Amino acid sequence: MTKLELTQSGPDLAAALVDIPSVSGTEEKIANKVEAALSAYAHLKVFRHGNTVVARTDLGRDERVVLAGHLDTVPLNDNLPARRADGLIHGLGACDMKGGVAVGLRLAATLAEPNRDITYVFYDCEEVEAERNGLYLLSRSNPELLEGVFAVVMEPSNGVVEAGCQGTMRVEVTTRGERAHSARSWMGKNAIHAAREILARLTAYEPRRVPIDGLEYREGLNAVGISGGVAGNVVPDLCMVTVNYRFAPSRSEAEAEAHLREVFDGFEVQVTDSAPGGLPGLGRPAAAAFLAVVGGEPQPKFGWTDVARFTLLGVPAVNYGPGDPLLAHKQEEFVPEAEIEQCEQRLRTWLTA
């Protein structure tokens, strides 16, 4: 097995990682290489859980922080091997998120005496269903390995701090009627027509803007699907409106569900998907020190990421990594070499100053 060299430059390491195919569910090869490379360093204790690799310093520091990144990618789209041109690394996973993984691996290898103890987590199956997510599985089997005062998930963020994340909940709001021949519609009750009240409530809804740690999280409540109908000559007896709610991380899943049941009072409401938000915790000393080094204005994260899994463990977290998140999953995705180097230098300063 060709060794993964962690002391080469960040861009070189990122390109080498891109060249190791690791579509979700096939991460064994890259996890083996990461585990072998990290195990060579005496200052790290390395653990393996499936295809998730954890490396930790154990120096007795007053604080422990976590740096995390996923090893998997979406399926191949004629975008391997890596290609480098004009200061950019092109290729599957370059942006999402092997540029960030390269930063984490370089720091793990070269920071033998950090000012805080550090846990590095390189996990599998982030791009697929939640029950396969390596970080989720680790939080269930060994939550102690994810403990810390602050966590950085190295998702692409254009090198800007995106703090916390929104929670998300999807519900089906149902109306019921009575079937009848459409030529004698008065003999039935049209369930699709009854859904107009659901749509009216959504149209009139005023989403909240919630300040947390100096950031403004904007909520959203939207119909994302509607289904109903039996045949071209039948008055339908069932209609279902699928609604997605993006809520501020200060609201729990139970509170989000209660709110939706209040909004759609009088209708059947069934939760079909739910994930909590992630609190930013920017007031924590470790977070304040991180922001002081990284600079710029932190932004709220609009969307859901694995920072929420840390919130469930009581660990505030932010997204911070090289690459434009708008390029994630695109065939032409790339990561700027300069952003890889900048992210590494800023994190290194935070962890050594």
CORMO-V850405 format. One record per backbone hydrogen bond with DSSP energy under -1.0 kcal/mol. NH is the residue of the N-H (numbers start at 1). CO is the residue of the C=O. E is the energy in kcal/mol with one decimal. If there is no record, write none. Layout:
# CORMO-V850405
nh,co,e
NH,CO,E
NH,CO,E
This chain:
# CORMO-V850405
nh,co,e
13,9,-2.8
14,10,-2.7
15,11,-2.4
16,12,-2.0
17,13,-2.3
18,14,-2.3
19,15,-1.6
20,17,-1.7
24,73,-2.1
26,23,-2.7
31,27,-2.9
32,28,-2.6
33,29,-1.9
34,30,-2.5
35,31,-2.9
36,32,-2.5
37,33,-2.4
38,34,-2.5
39,35,-2.1
41,38,-1.8
44,41,-1.6
45,56,-2.6
47,54,-3.3
49,52,-2.8
52,49,-2.0
53,122,-3.0
54,47,-2.7
55,120,-2.4
56,45,-2.2
57,118,-2.2
65,117,-2.4
66,150,-2.0
67,119,-2.9
68,152,-2.5
69,121,-2.4
71,123,-3.6
73,22,-1.5
83,90,-2.2
85,88,-1.9
88,85,-1.6
89,335,-2.4
90,83,-3.5
91,333,-1.8
92,79,-2.3
94,91,-2.3
98,93,-3.3
99,94,-1.3
101,97,-2.2
102,98,-2.1
103,99,-1.5
104,100,-2.3
105,101,-2.8
106,102,-2.4
107,103,-2.3
108,104,-2.4
109,105,-2.1
110,106,-1.9
111,107,-2.1
112,110,-1.0
115,351,-2.9
117,63,-2.4
119,65,-2.5
120,55,-3.5
121,67,-2.7
122,53,-2.9
123,69,-1.7
132,129,-1.9
133,130,-1.2
134,124,-3.1
137,133,-2.6
138,134,-2.3
139,135,-2.1
140,136,-1.2
141,137,-2.3
142,138,-2.8
145,142,-2.0
146,143,-1.7
147,144,-1.0
149,64,-3.0
151,316,-1.8
152,66,-2.8
153,318,-2.9
154,68,-2.8
155,153,-1.2
157,321,-2.0
158,323,-3.3
159,321,-2.2
160,157,-1.4
162,319,-2.6
163,299,-2.9
164,317,-1.8
165,278,-2.0
166,303,-1.5
167,247,-3.1
168,275,-2.4
169,245,-2.0
170,273,-3.1
171,243,-2.6
172,270,-2.6
173,241,-2.9
174,268,-2.1
175,239,-2.6
177,237,-2.5
178,189,-2.2
182,233,-2.4
184,181,-1.9
187,184,-2.2
188,185,-2.0
189,178,-2.3
191,236,-2.4
194,190,-1.5
196,193,-1.8
197,194,-1.2
199,195,-2.0
200,196,-2.3
201,197,-2.1
202,198,-2.0
203,199,-2.4
204,200,-2.0
210,217,-2.9
212,215,-2.9
215,212,-2.2
217,210,-2.9
219,208,-2.5
220,246,-2.1
222,244,-2.3
224,242,-3.0
225,242,-1.2
227,240,-2.5
234,231,-1.6
235,180,-3.3
239,175,-2.0
240,227,-3.0
241,173,-2.8
242,225,-2.6
243,171,-2.8
244,222,-2.9
245,169,-3.3
246,220,-2.8
247,167,-1.7
251,248,-2.1
256,252,-2.5
257,253,-2.6
258,254,-2.3
259,255,-2.2
260,256,-2.2
261,257,-2.4
262,258,-1.6
263,259,-2.6
264,260,-2.4
265,262,-1.3
267,264,-2.2
268,174,-1.2
270,172,-2.0
272,170,-2.8
273,170,-1.5
275,168,-2.5
278,165,-2.2
284,281,-1.7
288,284,-2.9
289,285,-2.5
290,286,-2.0
291,287,-2.7
292,288,-2.1
293,289,-1.5
294,290,-2.7
295,291,-2.6
299,161,-3.0
301,163,-1.8
308,305,-1.8
311,307,-1.6
312,308,-1.7
314,311,-1.9
315,310,-3.0
317,279,-1.5
318,151,-1.8
319,162,-3.5
320,153,-2.2
327,324,-2.2
328,325,-1.0
330,327,-1.9
333,330,-1.5
335,89,-1.9
337,87,-2.7
340,336,-1.5
341,337,-2.1
342,338,-2.5
343,339,-2.7
344,340,-2.1
345,341,-2.3
346,342,-2.4
347,343,-2.4
348,344,-2.6
349,345,-2.3
350,346,-2.2
351,347,-2.1
353,349,-2.5
